[in-house]
Every structure is written in C-alpha cells, then in structure tokens.
Amino acid sequence: MTAFVLGNGISRSPIDPDRLIQLYPVYGCNALYRTFTPTVLVATDHPISNSIQQSGYCRNNRFYTRRPDPNLGAQRVPQKYFGFSSGPIAVALAALDGHSRIYLLGFDMGPTTTGKFNNMYADTEFYKTSQSSPTYSGNWVKQIIAVIRDFPDFDFVRVHGDTTVDIPEFASVKNLHRLAFTDFVDRINTQKDL
C-alpha cells in the first residue's frame, strides 16, 4: 500500500495535499496542520510541538512528538527514532504502518534557487525568514538513509522538483528511487504506477 510523506520544502507547493489524501494516507510535519489535516502529523521541536498540542489538534488527530503531554492526546515518537527530526520520523511512521511504497515530497534538503532558507512556512511563527541561510541537512540525510535501510523490502521514492538537491549518499540506497516532479504529477493524474 502507498503513502505520501510531505516535507515542507517549496518543491511540493504545486501539489494540493487534499488531492493526495483522496488517494492514499498522507504523513506530514510541523506547520502543515495549519492548512491541512494529514493522516499523521509529526513535530519534534518543542515550541511548535507544544503549540500543536495546546491547540487541541491531537485530541482528534494522530500526532507524534518526543515529549507528549499525557493529557492532550499526542503520542510518543517510537524509541528507535526518538532523536530523529520530524521528516525522517514521518517516513519511519509511514513504513511502520505498513506502507510498502512511500513517496517523499518536499524533502528538498537544500536552499531555494536564490540560496535562501527553503521552507513553505518561512516568515511564519516558529520558522526562519525567507531571507535566512539554508538549514543544514546532513542529519536529515543520515536519518532518512537509516530509516530506509530499516525497511529493505519497501520502496521509497523521492520526488525531485526545481529546488530538490541531489544527495550523493542516496545513490547507494538500493530501495530509494528518484522521480521527477512532472512524472509524479503524471502518476497522480492517471493513478497508474502509484
């Protein structure tokens, strides 16, 4: 079964998550919940995690964080991935839920085309400004590789848009594949090969 995991890189902005969730479960991170309710939401940084919990979101929705408030409905990140970042944890949760083909969208892991902070929620609460330097992605790379290697029989597909950076280390991971954004859109439109 297929699932989509949404990072918050700007390459995913042309895709409407509401369209994806009509097809398969959607896993996402952090501020995604402001405009869309994914199947599973993950936030590990305390300020945004606390805000999500205080909002009442987790009383009716599946939400994971490192230190959940026991009275607010959040769940604890699986111990094996406790120190990981939100995006890699979302990938792990999709795999732990048994989704054997997992698409990674918005996992850009690099700057915008102008060399700045690449995040759909730049300039909003809990995020850097759109003029900030890009976030270091080395830990995300290592964590995603670790997650994918934990599920050698599953198929992971990283969708590449205009701001998605090539990661040389990913080439050595046999069950991680690259798919051009236009080809992903074709798959969504035709609902073939998903």
TIVO-2410 file (N, C-alpha, C; in nm, 3 decimals):
# residues 194
REC num residu      c1      c2      c3 atome chaine
REC   1      M   0.083  -0.119   0.000     N      A
REC   1      M   0.000   0.000   0.000    CA      A
REC   1      M   0.088   0.125   0.000     C      A
REC   2      T   0.039   0.227  -0.065     N      A
REC   2      T   0.114   0.352  -0.085    CA      A
REC   2      T   0.084   0.455   0.023     C      A
REC   3      A   0.181   0.541   0.048     N      A
REC   3      A   0.161   0.658   0.133    CA      A
REC   3      A   0.245   0.772   0.080     C      A
REC   4      F   0.205   0.894   0.113     N      A
REC   4      F   0.280   1.013   0.078    CA      A
REC   4      F   0.332   1.077   0.207     C      A
REC   5      V   0.460   1.116   0.206     N      A
REC   5      V   0.516   1.189   0.321    CA      A
REC   5      V   0.558   1.326   0.270     C      A
REC   6      L   0.504   1.429   0.334     N      A
REC   6      L   0.530   1.566   0.291    CA      A
REC   6      L   0.632   1.633   0.381     C      A
REC   7      G   0.748   1.662   0.323     N      A
REC   7      G   0.839   1.756   0.386    CA      A
REC   7      G   0.787   1.895   0.353     C      A
REC   8      N   0.851   1.997   0.404     N      A
REC   8      N   0.799   2.131   0.381    CA      A
REC   8      N   0.885   2.216   0.288     C      A
REC   9      G   0.967   2.149   0.207     N      A
REC   9      G   1.041   2.220   0.104    CA      A
REC   9      G   0.945   2.274  -0.001     C      A
REC  10      I   0.982   2.385  -0.063     N      A
REC  10      I   0.890   2.453  -0.154    CA      A
REC  10      I   0.865   2.377  -0.283     C      A
REC  11      S   0.942   2.274  -0.313     N      A
REC  11      S   0.918   2.199  -0.437    CA      A
REC  11      S   0.781   2.131  -0.438     C      A
REC  12      R   0.725   2.106  -0.321     N      A
REC  12      R   0.595   2.039  -0.319    CA      A
REC  12      R   0.476   2.134  -0.332     C      A
REC  13      S   0.502   2.264  -0.335     N      A
REC  13      S   0.393   2.362  -0.333    CA      A
REC  13      S   0.292   2.349  -0.447     C      A
REC  14      P   0.327   2.300  -0.567     N      A
REC  14      P   0.224   2.287  -0.671    CA      A
REC  14      P   0.123   2.174  -0.645     C      A
REC  15      I   0.154   2.085  -0.552     N      A
REC  15      I   0.064   1.971  -0.526    CA      A
REC  15      I  -0.029   2.004  -0.410     C      A
REC  16      D  -0.156   1.981  -0.429     N      A
REC  16      D  -0.257   2.003  -0.325    CA      A
REC  16      D  -0.266   1.877  -0.239     C      A
REC  17      P  -0.232   1.887  -0.110     N      A
REC  17      P  -0.240   1.769  -0.024    CA      A
REC  17      P  -0.380   1.707  -0.018     C      A
REC  18      D  -0.484   1.789  -0.035     N      A
REC  18      D  -0.620   1.736  -0.035    CA      A
REC  18      D  -0.641   1.637  -0.149     C      A
REC  19      R  -0.572   1.660  -0.258     N      A
REC  19      R  -0.581   1.566  -0.369    CA      A
REC  19      R  -0.510   1.435  -0.335     C      A
REC  20      L  -0.396   1.444  -0.269     N      A
REC  20      L  -0.320   1.324  -0.233    CA      A
REC  20      L  -0.397   1.236  -0.136     C      A
REC  21      I  -0.458   1.297  -0.036     N      A
REC  21      I  -0.522   1.218   0.069    CA      A
REC  21      I  -0.648   1.147   0.018     C      A
REC  22      Q  -0.699   1.191  -0.096     N      A
REC  22      Q  -0.809   1.119  -0.159    CA      A
REC  22      Q  -0.763   0.986  -0.216     C      A
REC  23      L  -0.632   0.975  -0.240     N      A
REC  23      L  -0.575   0.853  -0.297    CA      A
REC  23      L  -0.517   0.760  -0.191     C      A
REC  24      Y  -0.433   0.816  -0.105     N      A
REC  24      Y  -0.362   0.735  -0.004    CA      A
REC  24      Y  -0.335   0.821   0.120     C      A
REC  25      P  -0.298   0.757   0.231     N      A
REC  25      P  -0.266   0.832   0.353    CA      A
REC  25      P  -0.150   0.930   0.330     C      A
REC  26      V  -0.157   1.041   0.403     N      A
REC  26      V  -0.055   1.146   0.395    CA      A
REC  26      V   0.004   1.169   0.534     C      A
REC  27      Y   0.135   1.166   0.541     N      A
REC  27      Y   0.210   1.192   0.665    CA      A
REC  27      Y   0.280   1.325   0.646     C      A
REC  28      G   0.281   1.408   0.750     N      A
REC  28      G   0.341   1.540   0.734    CA      A
REC  28      G   0.403   1.592   0.862     C      A
REC  29      C   0.455   1.713   0.854     N      A
REC  29      C   0.536   1.769   0.962    CA      A
REC  29      C   0.496   1.911   0.997     C      A
REC  30      N   0.508   1.940   1.124     N      A
REC  30      N   0.507   2.075   1.176    CA      A
REC  30      N   0.388   2.158   1.130     C      A
REC  31      A   0.412   2.270   1.064     N      A
REC  31      A   0.307   2.367   1.034    CA      A
REC  31      A   0.209   2.322   0.927     C      A
REC  32      L   0.230   2.206   0.868     N      A
REC  32      L   0.134   2.154   0.769    CA      A
REC  32      L  -0.009   2.157   0.823     C      A
REC  33      Y  -0.023   2.131   0.952     N      A
REC  33      Y  -0.157   2.122   1.011    CA      A
REC  33      Y  -0.235   2.253   1.005     C      A
REC  34      R  -0.167   2.364   0.980     N      A
REC  34      R  -0.236   2.493   0.975    CA      A
REC  34      R  -0.338   2.500   0.861     C      A
REC  35      T  -0.308   2.431   0.752     N      A
REC  35      T  -0.396   2.439   0.635    CA      A
REC  35      T  -0.446   2.303   0.587     C      A
REC  36      F  -0.398   2.195   0.649     N      A
REC  36      F  -0.434   2.061   0.602    CA      A
REC  36      F  -0.419   1.963   0.717     C      A
REC  37      T  -0.509   1.868   0.727     N      A
REC  37      T  -0.502   1.766   0.832    CA      A
REC  37      T  -0.453   1.635   0.770     C      A
REC  38      P  -0.325   1.602   0.791     N      A
REC  38      P  -0.274   1.477   0.737    CA      A
REC  38      P  -0.322   1.357   0.818     C      A
REC  39      T  -0.298   1.240   0.766     N      A
REC  39      T  -0.330   1.116   0.838    CA      A
REC  39      T  -0.250   1.110   0.968     C      A
REC  40      V  -0.123   1.151   0.959     N      A
REC  40      V  -0.032   1.155   1.074    CA      A
REC  40      V   0.051   1.282   1.064     C      A
REC  41      L   0.065   1.351   1.177     N      A
REC  41      L   0.148   1.472   1.185    CA      A
REC  41      L   0.259   1.447   1.287     C      A
REC  42      V   0.379   1.499   1.257     N      A
REC  42      V   0.494   1.487   1.347    CA      A
REC  42      V   0.554   1.625   1.369     C      A
REC  43      A   0.589   1.655   1.493     N      A
REC  43      A   0.666   1.777   1.525    CA      A
REC  43      A   0.756   1.746   1.643     C      A
REC  44      T   0.885   1.767   1.626     N      A
REC  44      T   0.980   1.735   1.733    CA      A
REC  44      T   1.032   1.857   1.806     C      A
REC  45      D   1.037   1.972   1.739     N      A
REC  45      D   1.086   2.093   1.807    CA      A
REC  45      D   0.982   2.138   1.909     C      A
REC  46      H   1.029   2.163   2.031     N      A
REC  46      H   0.937   2.188   2.142    CA      A
REC  46      H   0.840   2.304   2.119     C      A
REC  47      P   0.884   2.420   2.070     N      A
REC  47      P   0.788   2.531   2.058    CA      A
REC  47      P   0.668   2.498   1.968     C      A
REC  48      I   0.693   2.443   1.850     N      A
REC  48      I   0.579   2.413   1.762    CA      A
REC  48      I   0.502   2.292   1.811     C      A
REC  49      S   0.572   2.193   1.866     N      A
REC  49      S   0.503   2.076   1.922    CA      A
REC  49      S   0.409   2.117   2.033     C      A
REC  50      N   0.456   2.203   2.121     N      A
REC  50      N   0.374   2.250   2.231    CA      A
REC  50      N   0.252   2.328   2.179     C      A
REC  51      S   0.275   2.411   2.078     N      A
REC  51      S   0.166   2.489   2.020    CA      A
REC  51      S   0.059   2.398   1.959     C      A
REC  52      I   0.103   2.294   1.889     N      A
REC  52      I   0.009   2.200   1.828    CA      A
REC  52      I  -0.072   2.129   1.936     C      A
REC  53      Q  -0.003   2.085   2.042     N      A
REC  53      Q  -0.074   2.015   2.149    CA      A
REC  53      Q  -0.174   2.108   2.219     C      A
REC  54      Q  -0.132   2.231   2.246     N      A
REC  54      Q  -0.220   2.326   2.315    CA      A
REC  54      Q  -0.340   2.366   2.229     C      A
REC  55      S  -0.326   2.353   2.097     N      A
REC  55      S  -0.435   2.392   2.007    CA      A
REC  55      S  -0.553   2.296   2.013     C      A
REC  56      G  -0.531   2.176   2.070     N      A
REC  56      G  -0.635   2.074   2.073    CA      A
REC  56      G  -0.633   1.982   1.953     C      A
REC  57      Y  -0.538   2.006   1.860     N      A
REC  57      Y  -0.530   1.927   1.737    CA      A
REC  57      Y  -0.521   1.777   1.765     C      A
REC  58      C  -0.439   1.739   1.865     N      A
REC  58      C  -0.414   1.595   1.885    CA      A
REC  58      C  -0.527   1.522   1.956     C      A
REC  59      R  -0.627   1.591   1.998     N      A
REC  59      R  -0.741   1.521   2.059    CA      A
REC  59      R  -0.820   1.444   1.953     C      A
REC  60      N  -0.817   1.492   1.830     N      A
REC  60      N  -0.893   1.428   1.722    CA      A
REC  60      N  -0.808   1.380   1.606     C      A
REC  61      N  -0.677   1.400   1.616     N      A
REC  61      N  -0.588   1.366   1.505    CA      A
REC  61      N  -0.463   1.296   1.557     C      A
REC  62      R  -0.406   1.211   1.474     N      A
REC  62      R  -0.287   1.136   1.512    CA      A
REC  62      R  -0.164   1.226   1.503     C      A
REC  63      F  -0.101   1.252   1.617     N      A
REC  63      F   0.012   1.343   1.626    CA      A
REC  63      F   0.121   1.281   1.713     C      A
REC  64      Y   0.247   1.289   1.665     N      A
REC  64      Y   0.362   1.234   1.736    CA      A
REC  64      Y   0.462   1.344   1.769     C      A
REC  65      T   0.520   1.332   1.889     N      A
REC  65      T   0.625   1.422   1.930    CA      A
REC  65      T   0.714   1.349   2.031     C      A
REC  66      R   0.825   1.410   2.069     N      A
REC  66      R   0.917   1.342   2.161    CA      A
REC  66      R   0.863   1.336   2.304     C      A
REC  67      R   0.807   1.445   2.349     N      A
REC  67      R   0.760   1.451   2.489    CA      A
REC  67      R   0.615   1.496   2.492     C      A
REC  68      P   0.524   1.404   2.464     N      A
REC  68      P   0.383   1.444   2.459    CA      A
REC  68      P   0.327   1.476   2.597     C      A
REC  69      D   0.239   1.573   2.602     N      A
REC  69      D   0.164   1.600   2.723    CA      A
REC  69      D   0.060   1.489   2.736     C      A
REC  70      P   0.064   1.411   2.844     N      A
REC  70      P  -0.025   1.294   2.855    CA      A
REC  70      P  -0.173   1.329   2.855     C      A
REC  71      N  -0.206   1.453   2.878     N      A
REC  71      N  -0.347   1.492   2.886    CA      A
REC  71      N  -0.402   1.550   2.756     C      A
REC  72      L  -0.317   1.561   2.653     N      A
REC  72      L  -0.361   1.632   2.533    CA      A
REC  72      L  -0.375   1.544   2.409     C      A
REC  73      G  -0.346   1.414   2.422     N      A
REC  73      G  -0.373   1.321   2.312    CA      A
REC  73      G  -0.259   1.291   2.218     C      A
REC  74      A  -0.145   1.355   2.234     N      A
REC  74      A  -0.032   1.328   2.146    CA      A
REC  74      A   0.030   1.192   2.180     C      A
REC  75      Q   0.099   1.134   2.081     N      A
REC  75      Q   0.168   1.007   2.101    CA      A
REC  75      Q   0.319   1.029   2.098     C      A
REC  76      R   0.389   0.939   2.162     N      A
REC  76      R   0.535   0.950   2.170    CA      A
REC  76      R   0.600   0.888   2.047     C      A
REC  77      V   0.700   0.956   1.995     N      A
REC  77      V   0.778   0.905   1.883    CA      A
REC  77      V   0.834   0.768   1.920     C      A
REC  78      P   0.833   0.670   1.828     N      A
REC  78      P   0.892   0.539   1.858    CA      A
REC  78      P   1.037   0.554   1.906     C      A
REC  79      Q   1.073   0.479   2.006     N      A
REC  79      Q   1.203   0.492   2.072    CA      A
REC  79      Q   1.320   0.485   1.973     C      A
REC  80      K   1.311   0.395   1.877     N      A
REC  80      K   1.421   0.377   1.782    CA      A
REC  80      K   1.451   0.506   1.706     C      A
REC  81      Y   1.350   0.591   1.687     N      A
REC  81      Y   1.366   0.713   1.609    CA      A
REC  81      Y   1.354   0.838   1.695     C      A
REC  82      F   1.370   0.822   1.824     N      A
REC  82      F   1.345   0.931   1.919    CA      A
REC  82      F   1.427   1.056   1.890     C      A
REC  83      G   1.554   1.040   1.853     N      A
REC  83      G   1.641   1.155   1.830    CA      A
REC  83      G   1.636   1.210   1.689     C      A
REC  84      F   1.551   1.153   1.605     N      A
REC  84      F   1.545   1.195   1.465    CA      A
REC  84      F   1.462   1.323   1.451     C      A
REC  85      S   1.475   1.385   1.335     N      A
REC  85      S   1.398   1.505   1.302    CA      A
REC  85      S   1.259   1.465   1.252     C      A
REC  86      S   1.171   1.564   1.242     N      A
REC  86      S   1.031   1.537   1.210    CA      A
REC  86      S   1.011   1.465   1.077     C      A
REC  87      G   1.077   1.511   0.971     N      A
REC  87      G   1.060   1.448   0.840    CA      A
REC  87      G   1.099   1.301   0.838     C      A
REC  88      P   1.220   1.267   0.883     N      A
REC  88      P   1.257   1.125   0.888    CA      A
REC  88      P   1.165   1.042   0.977     C      A
REC  89      I   1.117   1.099   1.087     N      A
REC  89      I   1.022   1.025   1.172    CA      A
REC  89      I   0.893   1.000   1.096     C      A
REC  90      A   0.845   1.098   1.022     N      A
REC  90      A   0.723   1.079   0.943    CA      A
REC  90      A   0.740   0.966   0.842     C      A
REC  91      V   0.858   0.958   0.780     N      A
REC  91      V   0.888   0.849   0.687    CA      A
REC  91      V   0.885   0.716   0.762     C      A
REC  92      A   0.948   0.712   0.879     N      A
REC  92      A   0.950   0.589   0.959    CA      A
REC  92      A   0.810   0.546   0.999     C      A
REC  93      L   0.726   0.640   1.040     N      A
REC  93      L   0.590   0.605   1.082    CA      A
REC  93      L   0.509   0.549   0.965     C      A
REC  94      A   0.528   0.606   0.847     N      A
REC  94      A   0.459   0.552   0.729    CA      A
REC  94      A   0.500   0.407   0.704     C      A
REC  95      A   0.629   0.379   0.718     N      A
REC  95      A   0.677   0.242   0.700    CA      A
REC  95      A   0.628   0.151   0.812     C      A
REC  96      L   0.634   0.198   0.936     N      A
REC  96      L   0.585   0.117   1.048    CA      A
REC  96      L   0.436   0.087   1.036     C      A
REC  97      D   0.362   0.173   0.969     N      A
REC  97      D   0.220   0.150   0.946    CA      A
REC  97      D   0.196   0.052   0.831     C      A
REC  98      G   0.304   0.005   0.769     N      A
REC  98      G   0.292  -0.100   0.667    CA      A
REC  98      G   0.282  -0.052   0.524     C      A
REC  99      H   0.309   0.075   0.499     N      A
REC  99      H   0.304   0.125   0.361    CA      A
REC  99      H   0.433   0.086   0.290     C      A
REC 100      S   0.421   0.003   0.190     N      A
REC 100      S   0.540  -0.054   0.126    CA      A
REC 100      S   0.591   0.029   0.008     C      A
REC 101      R   0.515   0.131  -0.034     N      A
REC 101      R   0.566   0.229  -0.130    CA      A
REC 101      R   0.539   0.367  -0.070     C      A
REC 102      I   0.647   0.440  -0.049     N      A
REC 102      I   0.636   0.569   0.020    CA      A
REC 102      I   0.701   0.678  -0.066     C      A
REC 103      Y   0.619   0.777  -0.102     N      A
REC 103      Y   0.668   0.891  -0.178    CA      A
REC 103      Y   0.709   1.003  -0.082     C      A
REC 104      L   0.826   1.058  -0.104     N      A
REC 104      L   0.876   1.171  -0.025    CA      A
REC 104      L   0.867   1.297  -0.111     C      A
REC 105      L   0.780   1.389  -0.074     N      A
REC 105      L   0.765   1.515  -0.147    CA      A
REC 105      L   0.809   1.630  -0.058     C      A
REC 106      G   0.875   1.728  -0.116     N      A
REC 106      G   0.919   1.844  -0.038    CA      A
REC 106      G   1.037   1.816   0.051     C      A
REC 107      F   1.108   1.707   0.028     N      A
REC 107      F   1.231   1.677   0.101    CA      A
REC 107      F   1.347   1.736   0.020     C      A
REC 108      D   1.349   1.869   0.010     N      A
REC 108      D   1.442   1.938  -0.080    CA      A
REC 108      D   1.586   1.934  -0.031     C      A
REC 109      M   1.607   1.949   0.098     N      A
REC 109      M   1.738   1.938   0.161    CA      A
REC 109      M   1.843   2.030   0.103     C      A
REC 110      G   1.801   2.149   0.071     N      A
REC 110      G   1.893   2.247   0.019    CA      A
REC 110      G   1.824   2.381   0.008     C      A
REC 111      P   1.894   2.480  -0.044     N      A
REC 111      P   1.840   2.616  -0.049    CA      A
REC 111      P   1.738   2.636  -0.161     C      A
REC 112      T   1.676   2.751  -0.159     N      A
REC 112      T   1.593   2.794  -0.271    CA      A
REC 112      T   1.684   2.821  -0.391     C      A
REC 113      T   1.626   2.853  -0.503     N      A
REC 113      T   1.707   2.884  -0.622    CA      A
REC 113      T   1.791   3.009  -0.602     C      A
REC 114      T   1.756   3.091  -0.500     N      A
REC 114      T   1.837   3.210  -0.470    CA      A
REC 114      T   1.929   3.189  -0.351     C      A
REC 115      G   1.941   3.062  -0.306     N      A
REC 115      G   2.035   3.031  -0.199    CA      A
REC 115      G   1.986   3.059  -0.059     C      A
REC 116      K   1.856   3.071  -0.041     N      A
REC 116      K   1.799   3.107   0.091    CA      A
REC 116      K   1.727   2.988   0.156     C      A
REC 117      F   1.675   3.012   0.275     N      A
REC 117      F   1.600   2.914   0.354    CA      A
REC 117      F   1.483   2.859   0.273     C      A
REC 118      N   1.480   2.728   0.258     N      A
REC 118      N   1.381   2.662   0.173    CA      A
REC 118      N   1.275   2.595   0.259     C      A
REC 119      N   1.166   2.666   0.283     N      A
REC 119      N   1.057   2.608   0.361    CA      A
REC 119      N   0.928   2.683   0.326     C      A
REC 120      M   0.822   2.607   0.306     N      A
REC 120      M   0.693   2.667   0.270    CA      A
REC 120      M   0.640   2.761   0.378     C      A
REC 121      Y   0.688   2.743   0.502     N      A
REC 121      Y   0.636   2.822   0.613    CA      A
REC 121      Y   0.734   2.930   0.660     C      A
REC 122      A   0.833   2.961   0.576     N      A
REC 122      A   0.925   3.070   0.608    CA      A
REC 122      A   0.845   3.197   0.635     C      A
REC 123      D   0.895   3.278   0.724     N      A
REC 123      D   0.832   3.406   0.762    CA      A
REC 123      D   0.706   3.389   0.846     C      A
REC 124      T   0.685   3.268   0.902     N      A
REC 124      T   0.571   3.248   0.991    CA      A
REC 124      T   0.623   3.204   1.128     C      A
REC 125      E   0.534   3.198   1.225     N      A
REC 125      E   0.573   3.163   1.362    CA      A
REC 125      E   0.648   3.030   1.365     C      A
REC 126      F   0.756   3.026   1.442     N      A
REC 126      F   0.844   2.910   1.465    CA      A
REC 126      F   0.941   2.883   1.349     C      A
REC 127      Y   0.940   2.965   1.246     N      A
REC 127      Y   1.026   2.942   1.130    CA      A
REC 127      Y   1.118   3.062   1.106     C      A
REC 128      K   1.230   3.032   1.038     N      A
REC 128      K   1.321   3.138   0.999    CA      A
REC 128      K   1.258   3.222   0.887     C      A
REC 129      T   1.321   3.335   0.858     N      A
REC 129      T   1.271   3.419   0.750    CA      A
REC 129      T   1.312   3.361   0.615     C      A
REC 130      S   1.243   3.403   0.512     N      A
REC 130      S   1.274   3.356   0.377    CA      A
REC 130      S   1.410   3.407   0.328     C      A
REC 131      Q   1.467   3.505   0.398     N      A
REC 131      Q   1.598   3.558   0.361    CA      A
REC 131      Q   1.711   3.496   0.444     C      A
REC 132      S   1.677   3.402   0.532     N      A
REC 132      S   1.778   3.336   0.615    CA      A
REC 132      S   1.861   3.239   0.534     C      A
REC 133      S   1.974   3.201   0.592     N      A
REC 133      S   2.058   3.098   0.530    CA      A
REC 133      S   1.986   2.964   0.535     C      A
REC 134      P   2.015   2.875   0.440     N      A
REC 134      P   1.950   2.745   0.440    CA      A
REC 134      P   1.986   2.663   0.564     C      A
REC 135      T   1.899   2.573   0.601     N      A
REC 135      T   1.922   2.485   0.714    CA      A
REC 135      T   2.015   2.371   0.673     C      A
REC 136      Y   2.108   2.336   0.760     N      A
REC 136      Y   2.197   2.223   0.736    CA      A
REC 136      Y   2.115   2.095   0.727     C      A
REC 137      S   2.141   2.014   0.627     N      A
REC 137      S   2.058   1.895   0.605    CA      A
REC 137      S   2.131   1.763   0.627     C      A
REC 138      G   2.255   1.768   0.672     N      A
REC 138      G   2.333   1.645   0.688    CA      A
REC 138      G   2.269   1.543   0.780     C      A
REC 139      N   2.210   1.589   0.890     N      A
REC 139      N   2.145   1.495   0.982    CA      A
REC 139      N   2.023   1.431   0.917     C      A
REC 140      W   1.946   1.510   0.841     N      A
REC 140      W   1.829   1.454   0.773    CA      A
REC 140      W   1.871   1.344   0.676     C      A
REC 141      V   1.979   1.367   0.603     N      A
REC 141      V   2.028   1.268   0.507    CA      A
REC 141      V   2.059   1.138   0.579     C      A
REC 142      K   2.137   1.145   0.686     N      A
REC 142      K   2.174   1.024   0.760    CA      A
REC 142      K   2.051   0.954   0.818     C      A
REC 143      Q   1.958   1.031   0.870     N      A
REC 143      Q   1.840   0.973   0.932    CA      A
REC 143      Q   1.748   0.907   0.829     C      A
REC 144      I   1.731   0.969   0.715     N      A
REC 144      I   1.647   0.909   0.610    CA      A
REC 144      I   1.710   0.780   0.558     C      A
REC 145      I   1.840   0.781   0.540     N      A
REC 145      I   1.909   0.658   0.498    CA      A
REC 145      I   1.888   0.548   0.602     C      A
REC 146      A   1.901   0.582   0.730     N      A
REC 146      A   1.882   0.482   0.836    CA      A
REC 146      A   1.741   0.425   0.835     C      A
REC 147      V   1.642   0.512   0.819     N      A
REC 147      V   1.503   0.464   0.815    CA      A
REC 147      V   1.481   0.371   0.697     C      A
REC 148      I   1.525   0.414   0.580     N      A
REC 148      I   1.501   0.334   0.459    CA      A
REC 148      I   1.572   0.199   0.468     C      A
REC 149      R   1.690   0.197   0.526     N      A
REC 149      R   1.761   0.069   0.540    CA      A
REC 149      R   1.695  -0.023   0.643     C      A
REC 150      D   1.613   0.033   0.732     N      A
REC 150      D   1.537  -0.049   0.825    CA      A
REC 150      D   1.424  -0.125   0.756     C      A
REC 151      F   1.390  -0.085   0.635     N      A
REC 151      F   1.278  -0.146   0.562    CA      A
REC 151      F   1.324  -0.184   0.421     C      A
REC 152      P   1.415  -0.283   0.411     N      A
REC 152      P   1.477  -0.314   0.282    CA      A
REC 152      P   1.380  -0.367   0.177     C      A
REC 153      D   1.265  -0.417   0.218     N      A
REC 153      D   1.168  -0.470   0.122    CA      A
REC 153      D   1.066  -0.366   0.077     C      A
REC 154      F   1.077  -0.245   0.127     N      A
REC 154      F   0.985  -0.139   0.091    CA      A
REC 154      F   1.049  -0.051  -0.017     C      A
REC 155      D   0.965   0.020  -0.091     N      A
REC 155      D   1.009   0.105  -0.200    CA      A
REC 155      D   0.987   0.251  -0.160     C      A
REC 156      F   1.093   0.330  -0.160     N      A
REC 156      F   1.086   0.472  -0.125    CA      A
REC 156      F   1.118   0.553  -0.250     C      A
REC 157      V   1.037   0.655  -0.275     N      A
REC 157      V   1.052   0.735  -0.397    CA      A
REC 157      V   1.063   0.882  -0.357     C      A
REC 158      R   1.177   0.942  -0.385     N      A
REC 158      R   1.197   1.085  -0.356    CA      A
REC 158      R   1.164   1.165  -0.481     C      A
REC 159      V   1.062   1.249  -0.469     N      A
REC 159      V   1.016   1.329  -0.582    CA      A
REC 159      V   1.103   1.454  -0.593     C      A
REC 160      H   1.159   1.476  -0.712     N      A
REC 160      H   1.252   1.588  -0.736    CA      A
REC 160      H   1.184   1.701  -0.810     C      A
REC 161      G   1.178   1.816  -0.744     N      A
REC 161      G   1.128   1.938  -0.807    CA      A
REC 161      G   1.242   2.034  -0.835     C      A
REC 162      D   1.207   2.159  -0.864     N      A
REC 162      D   1.308   2.259  -0.902    CA      A
REC 162      D   1.409   2.290  -0.793     C      A
REC 163      T   1.369   2.276  -0.665     N      A
REC 163      T   1.460   2.310  -0.556    CA      A
REC 163      T   1.507   2.188  -0.478     C      A
REC 164      T   1.485   2.069  -0.533     N      A
REC 164      T   1.529   1.946  -0.467    CA      A
REC 164      T   1.676   1.923  -0.501     C      A
REC 165      V   1.757   1.909  -0.398     N      A
REC 165      V   1.901   1.893  -0.415    CA      A
REC 165      V   1.936   1.745  -0.434     C      A
REC 166      D   2.028   1.719  -0.527     N      A
REC 166      D   2.080   1.583  -0.540    CA      A
REC 166      D   2.164   1.551  -0.418     C      A
REC 167      I   2.139   1.436  -0.359     N      A
REC 167      I   2.214   1.391  -0.242    CA      A
REC 167      I   2.296   1.269  -0.285     C      A
REC 168      P   2.429   1.282  -0.301     N      A
REC 168      P   2.509   1.170  -0.350    CA      A
REC 168      P   2.495   1.043  -0.266     C      A
REC 169      E   2.481   1.060  -0.133     N      A
REC 169      E   2.470   0.943  -0.045    CA      A
REC 169      E   2.346   0.858  -0.074     C      A
REC 170      F   2.243   0.920  -0.129     N      A
REC 170      F   2.120   0.846  -0.157    CA      A
REC 170      F   2.139   0.744  -0.269     C      A
REC 171      A   2.237   0.765  -0.356     N      A
REC 171      A   2.259   0.675  -0.469    CA      A
REC 171      A   2.294   0.534  -0.424     C      A
REC 172      S   2.349   0.519  -0.304     N      A
REC 172      S   2.390   0.387  -0.256    CA      A
REC 172      S   2.276   0.311  -0.187     C      A
REC 173      V   2.160   0.373  -0.174     N      A
REC 173      V   2.047   0.309  -0.107    CA      A
REC 173      V   1.958   0.245  -0.214     C      A
REC 174      K   1.961   0.112  -0.221     N      A
REC 174      K   1.900   0.041  -0.334    CA      A
REC 174      K   1.749   0.055  -0.342     C      A
REC 175      N   1.682   0.073  -0.230     N      A
REC 175      N   1.536   0.083  -0.234    CA      A
REC 175      N   1.486   0.227  -0.224     C      A
REC 176      L   1.574   0.323  -0.257     N      A
REC 176      L   1.536   0.463  -0.265    CA      A
REC 176      L   1.554   0.508  -0.409     C      A
REC 177      H   1.447   0.555  -0.470     N      A
REC 177      H   1.449   0.592  -0.610    CA      A
REC 177      H   1.416   0.739  -0.628     C      A
REC 178      R   1.457   0.791  -0.739     N      A
REC 178      R   1.432   0.932  -0.772    CA      A
REC 178      R   1.324   0.937  -0.879     C      A
REC 179      L   1.231   1.033  -0.864     N      A
REC 179      L   1.126   1.052  -0.963    CA      A
REC 179      L   1.110   1.201  -0.989     C      A
REC 180      A   1.113   1.239  -1.114     N      A
REC 180      A   1.094   1.380  -1.150    CA      A
REC 180      A   0.953   1.425  -1.111     C      A
REC 181      F   0.942   1.549  -1.070     N      A
REC 181      F   0.813   1.603  -1.026    CA      A
REC 181      F   0.707   1.588  -1.134     C      A
REC 182      T   0.743   1.614  -1.259     N      A
REC 182      T   0.646   1.602  -1.369    CA      A
REC 182      T   0.596   1.459  -1.383     C      A
REC 183      D   0.684   1.362  -1.362     N      A
REC 183      D   0.643   1.220  -1.369    CA      A
REC 183      D   0.552   1.184  -1.252     C      A
REC 184      F   0.579   1.243  -1.136     N      A
REC 184      F   0.491   1.219  -1.022    CA      A
REC 184      F   0.351   1.275  -1.050     C      A
REC 185      V   0.345   1.393  -1.107     N      A
REC 185      V   0.215   1.453  -1.140    CA      A
REC 185      V   0.141   1.364  -1.240     C      A
REC 186      D   0.213   1.308  -1.336     N      A
REC 186      D   0.150   1.216  -1.432    CA      A
REC 186      D   0.092   1.095  -1.359     C      A
REC 187      R   0.165   1.042  -1.263     N      A
REC 187      R   0.115   0.927  -1.187    CA      A
REC 187      R  -0.012   0.963  -1.110     C      A
REC 188      I  -0.012   1.082  -1.052     N      A
REC 188      I  -0.131   1.127  -0.977    CA      A
REC 188      I  -0.249   1.143  -1.073     C      A
REC 189      N  -0.224   1.205  -1.188     N      A
REC 189      N  -0.332   1.231  -1.283    CA      A
REC 189      N  -0.390   1.104  -1.342     C      A
REC 190      T  -0.304   1.008  -1.370     N      A
REC 190      T  -0.351   0.883  -1.433    CA      A
REC 190      T  -0.382   0.775  -1.328     C      A
REC 191      Q  -0.331   0.796  -1.207     N      A
REC 191      Q  -0.343   0.699  -1.098    CA      A
REC 191      Q  -0.285   0.563  -1.140     C      A
REC 192      K  -0.179   0.569  -1.221     N      A
REC 192      K  -0.108   0.448  -1.261    CA      A
REC 192      K   0.030   0.448  -1.197     C      A
REC 193      D   0.079   0.330  -1.167     N      A
REC 193      D   0.214   0.311  -1.111    CA      A
REC 193      D   0.232   0.380  -0.977     C      A
REC 194      L   0.124   0.410  -0.906     N      A
REC 194      L   0.137   0.468  -0.774    CA      A
REC 194      L   0.164   0.358  -0.671     C      A
***
